[in-house]
Amino acid sequence: MPAMHAATLNTSPRLQRVAELLADGLEHTTMEIIHAARVCAVNSVVAELRVNGFEVVCRRQGDVWYYRQVLPGQAMDARKAMFAACKRLGFDDDARHAMLHAITGKASSKDLTPADWRAVLNHLNKLTGEDEWHWVNDAPEAKRPALWKIRRLVMEIGIQRGGQVAYAEGVAKRISGHERHLRMMRADELQALIGPLNRTLSSKRNHIADAGNMVEVVD
């Protein structure tokens, strides 16, 4: 079979558009890629990106194909957290694979999507009984200030323990329109989350102040 002729990323606007779309590390359907990146033959474009060094995985659900770029730094953070939790719980390889399959329907971590990682890590956090923010100290140094600030804001908003990370990830999802996982977000993405949380906190404080003023008027 002849070798595939692939365009070079730095000279191909077509590949650049698809690479930019997949850079979020989230799943995109064939039709999403066609419309957003203005390309045809998505499977061929993905094959060319792989030749250019991109790791893109795909899966089929019914008649729909999903494509996702594996981001090494993000996946590595989640994998490290998973293996550390499994070690504390005494899980061997078989137990870990069984757990993955039970939570996501997949037996290998290389097939997990960001949403899968969120489900797996939340499950392990419950099993270990650890504080949901315990992993922040092990996060890359560039991420820690934003993460600790996010934690403080969520606590001041009044979210109870056990639901704080999920709350922050829900806000991140509303901002981006995609499932997000704090462990897998970049430092700049975490920083962008602080503004909306600050506004939510200010709104809550203003609401409390207005309620207090109403009580004074009634008195």
C-alpha positions as CSV (number, residue, x, y, z in Angstrom):
1,M,0.0,0.0,0.0
2,P,1.5,3.4,-0.9
3,A,2.3,5.8,1.8
4,M,-0.3,8.4,2.5
5,H,0.3,11.9,1.2
6,A,-0.5,14.3,4.0
7,A,-0.4,18.1,4.0
8,T,1.9,19.9,6.4
9,L,0.2,21.6,9.2
10,N,2.0,24.9,9.0
11,T,1.1,25.3,5.3
12,S,-2.4,23.9,5.3
13,P,-5.3,26.2,6.5
14,R,-7.6,23.2,6.2
15,L,-5.6,21.2,8.8
16,Q,-5.1,24.3,10.9
17,R,-8.8,24.9,11.2
18,V,-9.5,21.3,12.3
19,A,-6.5,21.3,14.7
20,E,-7.8,24.5,16.3
21,L,-11.3,23.0,16.7
22,L,-9.9,19.8,18.3
23,A,-7.5,21.8,20.6
24,D,-10.1,21.9,23.4
25,G,-9.7,18.1,24.0
26,L,-13.4,17.6,23.8
27,E,-15.4,15.3,21.5
28,H,-16.7,16.7,18.2
29,T,-19.0,14.9,15.7
30,T,-18.2,14.6,12.0
31,M,-20.9,17.2,11.2
32,E,-19.6,19.6,13.8
33,I,-16.1,19.4,12.3
34,I,-17.5,19.8,8.7
35,H,-19.5,22.9,9.6
36,A,-17.1,24.6,12.1
37,A,-13.9,23.9,10.2
38,R,-15.3,24.0,6.7
39,V,-13.8,20.7,5.6
40,C,-15.0,17.5,3.9
41,A,-13.8,14.0,4.4
42,V,-13.2,14.4,8.1
43,N,-11.6,10.9,8.5
44,S,-9.0,11.8,5.9
45,V,-8.2,15.2,7.6
46,V,-7.8,13.4,10.9
47,A,-5.5,10.8,9.3
48,E,-3.4,13.8,8.0
49,L,-3.3,15.3,11.5
50,R,-2.0,12.0,12.9
51,V,0.8,12.1,10.3
52,N,1.6,15.6,11.6
53,G,2.0,14.2,15.2
54,F,-1.5,14.7,16.6
55,E,-3.1,12.0,18.7
56,V,-6.7,12.0,17.7
57,V,-9.0,9.2,18.9
58,C,-12.5,8.4,17.5
59,R,-15.5,6.4,18.6
60,R,-18.8,5.5,17.0
61,Q,-22.1,5.8,18.8
62,G,-24.9,4.5,16.6
63,D,-24.4,6.2,13.2
64,V,-22.5,9.1,14.7
65,W,-18.7,9.3,14.8
66,Y,-16.9,11.4,17.5
67,Y,-13.4,12.7,17.3
68,R,-11.2,14.0,20.1
69,Q,-7.6,15.1,20.4
70,V,-5.8,13.6,23.3
71,L,-4.0,16.4,25.1
72,P,-0.9,14.9,26.9
73,G,-0.7,17.3,29.8
74,Q,-4.4,17.1,30.6
75,A,-4.7,13.3,30.2
76,M,-1.6,12.8,32.3
77,D,-2.9,14.9,35.2
78,A,-6.1,12.8,35.3
79,R,-4.3,9.5,34.9
80,K,-1.9,10.3,37.8
81,A,-4.8,11.2,40.0
82,M,-6.6,7.9,39.1
83,F,-3.6,5.7,39.7
84,A,-2.8,7.4,43.0
85,A,-6.4,6.9,44.2
86,C,-6.5,3.3,43.0
87,K,-3.2,2.6,44.8
88,R,-4.7,4.0,48.1
89,L,-7.8,1.8,47.6
90,G,-5.7,-1.3,46.9
91,F,-7.0,-1.7,43.4
92,D,-5.0,-4.0,41.1
93,D,-5.1,-3.8,37.3
94,D,-8.1,-6.0,37.0
95,A,-10.0,-4.0,39.7
96,R,-9.1,-0.7,38.0
97,H,-10.3,-1.9,34.6
98,A,-13.5,-3.3,36.1
99,M,-14.1,0.1,37.8
100,L,-13.5,2.0,34.6
101,H,-15.9,-0.3,32.7
102,A,-18.6,0.0,35.4
103,I,-18.4,3.9,35.4
104,T,-17.8,4.6,31.7
105,G,-18.4,1.4,29.7
106,K,-14.7,1.5,28.7
107,A,-11.9,-0.8,30.0
108,S,-8.9,1.4,29.0
109,S,-8.1,4.9,30.2
110,K,-6.8,5.8,26.8
111,D,-10.4,5.8,25.5
112,L,-11.8,8.1,28.2
113,T,-13.3,11.5,27.3
114,P,-13.1,14.5,29.6
115,A,-16.6,13.7,30.8
116,D,-15.5,10.1,31.6
117,W,-12.5,11.3,33.6
118,R,-14.8,13.6,35.6
119,A,-17.1,10.6,36.4
120,V,-14.2,8.3,37.3
121,L,-12.4,10.9,39.6
122,N,-15.6,11.9,41.3
123,H,-16.3,8.2,42.0
124,L,-12.8,7.6,43.4
125,N,-13.0,10.7,45.6
126,K,-16.1,9.3,47.2
127,L,-14.4,6.0,47.7
128,T,-11.3,7.5,49.3
129,G,-13.3,9.9,51.4
130,E,-10.9,12.6,50.8
131,D,-11.6,16.3,50.6
132,E,-12.6,17.1,47.1
133,W,-9.9,19.7,46.7
134,H,-7.0,17.5,48.0
135,W,-5.5,17.2,44.6
136,V,-4.8,20.9,44.2
137,N,-1.5,20.7,46.1
138,D,-0.3,18.2,43.4
139,A,-1.5,20.3,40.5
140,P,1.0,22.1,38.3
141,E,2.3,25.2,40.1
142,A,0.9,27.6,37.5
143,K,-2.6,26.3,38.1
144,R,-2.6,26.4,42.0
145,P,-3.3,30.1,42.6
146,A,-6.4,30.1,40.4
147,L,-7.6,26.8,41.8
148,W,-7.4,28.0,45.4
149,K,-9.2,31.2,44.5
150,I,-11.9,29.2,42.8
151,R,-12.3,27.1,46.0
152,R,-12.5,30.2,48.2
153,L,-15.1,31.8,45.9
154,V,-17.3,28.6,45.7
155,M,-17.2,28.3,49.5
156,E,-18.1,32.0,50.0
157,I,-21.0,31.6,47.6
158,G,-22.3,29.0,50.0
159,I,-21.8,25.7,48.1
160,Q,-21.6,22.8,50.6
161,R,-18.6,20.4,50.8
162,G,-18.9,17.5,48.4
163,G,-20.5,19.6,45.7
164,Q,-18.0,22.5,45.3
165,V,-15.9,21.1,42.5
166,A,-19.0,20.0,40.6
167,Y,-20.5,23.5,41.0
168,A,-17.3,25.1,39.6
169,E,-17.3,22.7,36.7
170,G,-20.9,23.4,36.0
171,V,-20.1,27.1,35.7
172,A,-17.2,26.3,33.4
173,K,-19.5,24.1,31.3
174,R,-22.0,27.0,30.9
175,I,-19.1,29.3,29.9
176,S,-17.7,27.0,27.3
177,G,-20.7,25.0,26.2
178,H,-18.8,21.8,26.8
179,E,-18.2,19.4,29.7
180,R,-15.2,20.7,31.7
181,H,-13.1,19.2,34.4
182,L,-11.1,21.4,36.7
183,R,-8.1,19.0,36.8
184,M,-7.9,19.1,33.1
185,M,-8.3,22.8,32.4
186,R,-5.4,25.1,31.5
187,A,-4.2,27.8,33.9
188,D,-5.8,30.5,31.6
189,E,-9.1,28.7,31.5
190,L,-9.1,28.4,35.3
191,Q,-8.4,32.2,35.5
192,A,-11.3,32.9,33.2
193,L,-13.6,31.1,35.6
194,I,-12.8,33.5,38.5
195,G,-14.7,36.4,37.0
196,P,-18.1,34.7,36.7
197,L,-17.7,33.3,40.2
198,N,-16.9,36.7,41.6
199,R,-20.0,38.1,39.9
200,T,-22.1,35.4,41.4
201,L,-20.7,36.1,44.9
202,S,-21.3,39.9,44.5
203,S,-24.8,39.3,43.3
204,K,-25.5,37.1,46.4
205,R,-24.0,39.7,48.7
206,N,-26.1,42.4,47.1
207,H,-29.2,40.3,47.5
208,I,-28.5,39.8,51.2
209,A,-27.9,43.5,51.7
210,D,-31.2,44.3,49.9
211,A,-33.0,41.8,52.1
212,G,-31.5,43.4,55.2
213,N,-32.6,46.9,54.1
214,M,-36.2,45.6,53.5
215,V,-36.2,44.2,57.0
216,E,-35.1,47.6,58.4
217,V,-37.9,49.4,56.5
218,V,-40.5,46.9,57.8
219,D,-39.2,47.3,61.4
